[in-house]
Amino acid sequence: MEIPSLDWLLLACQCMLVSGIDVYTAAVYEHRSILNPSPEIRPTRQKALKHMKENLNIYQLQVYEASKQGAKIIVFPENGLYGFNFTRDSIFPYLEPIPDPTVVKWNPCLHPKAVNDTEVLYQLSCIARYGKMYLIANMGERQSCKRSDPWCPSDGRYQFNTDVIFDAEGSIIAKYHKQNLYFEEAFNTPKVVEHVVFNTPFAGKFGIFTCFDILFYEPAVSLIDNYGVKQIVFPTAWMNQLPLLSAIEFQQAFATAFGINLLAANQHHPEYKMTGSGIYTPFASHDYYNMESREGKLLVAEVPIITHYNGSSLELKTSQGTLKFPERHIHIEPSAPQLQRWSVQMDQSQQFLGAADGLGDIFYSLMMYDNYTFVLMTDLEGDLQVCSSTLCCHLAYQHSHASGLYALGAFDGLHTVHGVYYLQVCALVKCAGSSIDTCGQSATTASDIIDFQLWGNFSTHHIYSEILATEVKLYRADTLEWVNNNFYMTKQGMTEGLITAALYGRWYEKD
């Protein structure tokens, strides 16, 4: 986790003391779920309940620990009660009917017999009630449907990947059906996109979506754009993909881009490349990433209450009203002199097929299944440029020493592997080895300290800024800004080697 700059710490401390910024305490639990060793075989309901009870016991312990630290809300990960790799049939004994909380007001802990076959809902409700906190858990849901329903599956039921929200009394106040399934044959996609918002007495409105949803406009971006949500709870079972989609890397980038608080709880199964959870605000991250440990991890942190963010200023709730941070305080300027911005006039459709003004030879390499156009960083300082379709990426850099191979890559196109979505990406990446065919492959260690300014002529305004250092540690940009139709990111003064610096653009309209 990056240590905030001294300027920011002084500013934050002064504001906390003078203005009394309102905060609440939040918790997320990265859970190493106890798995079914034979998920393709359908168990009895009793065996399924026994399995889920083992995980529920861990949930109960974590709520107890979080309550001792004053947590008002806790988030558990996707698939946390049973694990992965079920078929539609084998997961059935794990599913429960969940009444629509907008229609039925129900507290399972107080009224356990109101709905049959809801033993898990009962236990979750009681855990929330006795812990006196809002609780978000992901579980499987079943809904019967009639043959007259043209979307009704042949077995006569819908099965949903569902997040359930309990208030501090144990009542179910909301539920959300995951929209963007990721190779989940056990579940159905809901008929319509759901935008779920729930209210809390301690921090106002929260929104919710699940895992793969975060990469798409619906429901993730539209929930923030259209419903005034300033904080998101995010259960996930995220398999890390370096160099651009490590869990904490994109979680922080998403919170920063929208100026929101994001409470993200991931599974902890390093054998499946699953780790990476955090409590993120627009200016700080309390995160966890550990590929060595085999234990879960509870994160607890204070979170400021955001009342407004419009892309240029941030307003926080205080005991005296609201406190407004202009953009220069959201993105603290570094104390060292800025890298001189490098301006290049060119036809935006130009593509380099050979040498680029003496800056190096262009080559092509796959990065996360997409064919990137790359140019090598060969000097201790300089300027690089590379284009893909209409996107041109530029880099001005200063290098303390060169021990690793780095390349600047550009991709402007439709990603089609493990999901279909349109990308515009400018990325400076450390190559995994000493040859260019390793550029774009996963690297986790680096010793090269690089000051840089990275920018591109993006066609989308949805751009997620990512900076990863050695051992997958997060850093934040010094500045993020639009200038003359180019989006810029600047970083100086890192104390650890750079793995990735990327502007990850999502052109949602072209999906």
C-alpha positions, 0 to 999 in steps of 0.5 A, a space after each residue: 500500500 502506498 504511503 500518502 505524500 506528506 502534503 496530503 497527510 498534513 492536509 487531511 489531518 488539518 481537515 479532520 481536526 478543523 472540520 471534523 470529517 464524518 467517517 464510518 468504520 467498514 470491514 471486508 473479509 478476504 475469505 479462504 472458503 472451505 471448498 467442496 472437493 467434488 463440486 460436480 456431484 450433487 450432494 444432499 441438502 443436509 450435506 450442502 448445509 453442513 458444508 456452508 455451516 463451516 464457512 458460516 462459522 468463519 463469517 460469524 467469527 469475523 463479524 465478531 472481530 470486526 464489531 470489536 473494532 467498531 465496524 458498521 458494515 462488513 462485506 464477504 466475497 462472491 461464492 464464499 459459502 460454497 466455492 466454485 466449479 458447480 454444475 447447474 444440477 450439483 449446486 441446487 442443494 445449496 440454493 435458497 428462495 429469497 423473497 423480494 425485499 421490496 415486497 416482503 419485509 422479513 427478518 429471518 433471525 426473528 421469523 425463521 419459519 416464515 419461508 421454508 428451506 432458508 437455513 442459511 438466510 437465518 444464520 446470516 441474519 442472526 450473525 448480522 443482528 448479533 454483530 449489530 452491523 450491516 452484512 453483505 453476503 453472496 449466495 445462490 438463489 432459486 426461483 420457480 418459474 412457469 412454462 408460460 414464461 418464455 425465458 423459464 429454463 427447462 428445469 422450471 427454475 431460475 438460479 441466480 448468483 445473488 448478493 443479499 444485504 442485511 441491516 444491523 437488525 438482521 432484516 433483508 433490505 436488498 438483494 442483487 442478481 449478478 448481471 455479467 456471469 463469468 463462465 458460470 453454468 450454474 446460474 442464469 442471467 437476470 431478465 433485466 439489469 438491476 440497479 440496487 441501492 440501499 440506505 444506511 443510517 451511518 453513511 447514506 446510500 450504497 450501491 452493489 454489483 459483483 465481480 465481472 460486473 465492474 468491467 461493464 457499463 451495466 450495471 456498474 457505471 450506470 449505477 454511479 452515473 444515474 443513481 448518485 451512489 458514492 460508495 459501492 460494496 463489491 463481493 468478488 471471486 477475482 482471478 488476478 491477471 497481470 499486468 493490467 487486471 490484478 484485483 487491487 490494481 483495478 479496484 483502486 483504479 475504479 474508486 479513483 476514477 469515479 471519486 467513490 468509496 469501494 469496499 471489495 472482498 475477494 476470495 483467498 485461493 492463491 492456487 487459483 490466483 485469487 487474492 486482492 481485497 480492499 477498502 478504497 477511497 478517492 485518495 487512500 487505499 487499505 488493501 491486501 494482496 498475498 499469494 503466499 499465505 493460506 489464511 483469510 484476512 480481515 481488513 477494517 478501516 475508517 471511511 470518509 462520507 462523500 457527499 458529492 464528486 463531479 470529476 473536478 472537486 470532492 465534497 466530504 460530510 463534516 460536523 459543520 456541513 460539507 468540505 470541498 476539496 478542489 482537484 489540486 488537493 485530490 491529486 497532490 502535485 509532487 514536490 520535485 519539478 514536473 517532467 516536461 510535457 512532450 507534445 507531438 503533432 501527428 495524424 491520429 490514424 497514423 500507425 508505426 510499422 518500423 522505426 519511430 523517429 529513432 525511438 526504437 523498433 515497433 513490435 507486436 506481442 500478446 498481452 492478456 490475449 490482445 495483440 498490442 503494438 509495442 516499442 522498447 524503452 532503451 535509454 535512461 531518459 527520453 520520449 516514446 510513442 506508439 499507436 494502435 488504430 486511432 489511439 496514440 500513446 506517449 511516454 516521457 520518462 527518466 530512469 534511475 538505472 536500467 536492470 529490466 526490460 520495459 516496453 510501451 504498448 498500445 491497444 485499441 480494439 475489441 477484447 474477445 477472450 473470456 469476455 467481449 469488451 472494447 479497450 483503449 489502453 496505453 501501458 508501460 510494462 516490465 517485460 517478464 524476461 530479457 527478450 521482447 517476446 516476454 513483453 506483455 507477460 506477467 511480472 511481479 518483481 522489479 527494481 527500476 525506479 522510473 519517473 514518467 508522464 504517460 498520455 494518449 488521445 483517448 476516444 473514451 472518457 472512462 479511463 482507469 489509472 493503474 500503477 503497480 510496483 514490485 510484489 504487486 504494491 499499489 501506487 497512486 498517480 501524482 496528477 491525472 488530467 485532460 489537456 487538449 484531448 489527451 489524458 495525462 498521468 504523472 508519477 515521480 518519486 516512487 521508492 520501489 521498482 515499477 511493474 506497470 503504469 497504465 491508462 486502461 480505457 473502456 469504450 463502453 459504447 463499442 462493446 
